[in-house]
Amino acid sequence: MTLPAIAHSPAAAHLLDVTRTVRRAAMRPTGIDRIERAYIDHLIADPAPLFGLVRTKLGFLLLDKAGCERLLAHCDKPLWTATDVVSWASRTKDTGRAIAESGLRKIARDRALPSRLTKMLKRHLPPGTVYLNVGQSQFNDRVIHALRACDDVRIGIYIHDTIPLDWPDFQTQKSRQAFKAFFAKVDHYADLVFCNSQNTRLRILHHAREMTADRVHVLLPGLPDIRVATPPKGPWTDKPYFMAIGTIEPRKNIGFLLDIWKDFASDDDPHLILCGRRGWMNEDVFARLNQNPANVHELPALADDAMWGLLRDSNGLLFPSLAEGFGYPALEAVQLNVPLICNPLPVFNEILGSTPIYAKESDCYLWRQEIKKLAQRRRDQSGERCRVMSLESPTWQEHINQLFTSL
């Protein structure tokens, strides 16, 4: 395979908001987490200077390239294990976040109280810096004011979806209001807006009031770097089983799968493994899971390599989601040559084409029939696999090359 050429950024420097990565350093990464970490990794490799901006409870930290590299290493294997007196004074309840912030304070290039953010950025950012925000957080009035006060700093924001605007009933009131405020600031202040599909681009422009089409660029996320480990054993071992991956929240439609699994309760029926933590506004589903339905198992805290090992050996990935910005687990299934059944959402038709088995979430009968077919085609012990269509998707280097072309 020919490796993509490595392009270099035209920016004088990059200022990347890494607050999300710090906040979730001790957690299993979601799709957005993976994208932000990929940005850190590739911007470290670019010759241009890299600064990481971290919002803490008491102020801001500014990391240099070496500090960003240490942050990534900490996400893979903890470098720091204790909190400092500042975290104690700020009463940070999230231990993982407090530990990461404590470690970064020791190696930060600079730090500032919120009121001194502008002065800190002016001390370090050269003219021609590009600010990038991939985590959809901390793009607020204070940060915007500080960026605008610096000399020739452009603002680039990556929007992963507009689900809080399109499907407000799937979100808490707090998250709806936060995203609405975030989107309004992006609409007004961002010089460049990046997104993950043409479908997302259309939704962004639909909701925008000031944003022009030439400011919005589609950058498909890179394929994840999948490293497979030996999967955990359980009641599903040596039996057909399916997986659903993602936070258990309303739009993921896990209750629909539980309805299907009422008919799969015998010893000879397939199992369902749910890989994802419990989220919000889904008390009915949580109550059903608490009753331990037959052949249904929750594994919320698996390491990625173990989860991918389970997915590789499964009979298929089930994705009855009602709304998606992109849907990383679907790409992971295709990379591992695992059959995929999903709701025919516009983004899946755009990105996956004819690869999946499409079944509307309203058609319970069709889902049952397709699941039964895949359960019967279970891979044998010789390693023979069900072939699915390959998928053309960019590498992360190709994604970053396209980003640099847009700057």
Secondary structure, DSSP 4 states (H G I P E B T S, - for coil): -PPPP-----SSEEEEE-HHHHHTTTS---HHHHHHHHHHHHHHHSSS-EEEEEE-SS-EEEE-HHHHHHHHHHHHS-S-----HHHHHHT---HHHHHHHHHHHHH-SEEE-GGGHHHHHHHHPPTTEEEEE-SS-S-SHHHHHHHHHSTT-EEEEEE---HHHH-GGGS-HHHHHHHHHHHHHHHHH-SEEEESSHHHHHHHHHH-SS--GGGEEE-PPPPP-----PPPPSTTTTS-EEEEES-BSGGG-HHHHHHHHTT--STTSPEEEEES-B-SS-HHHHHHHHT--TTEEE-TT--HHHHHHHHHTSSEEEE--S--SS-HHHHHHHHTT--EEE---HHHHHHHTTSSEE--TT-HHHHHHHHHHHHHT---TT-------------HHHHHHHHHHH-
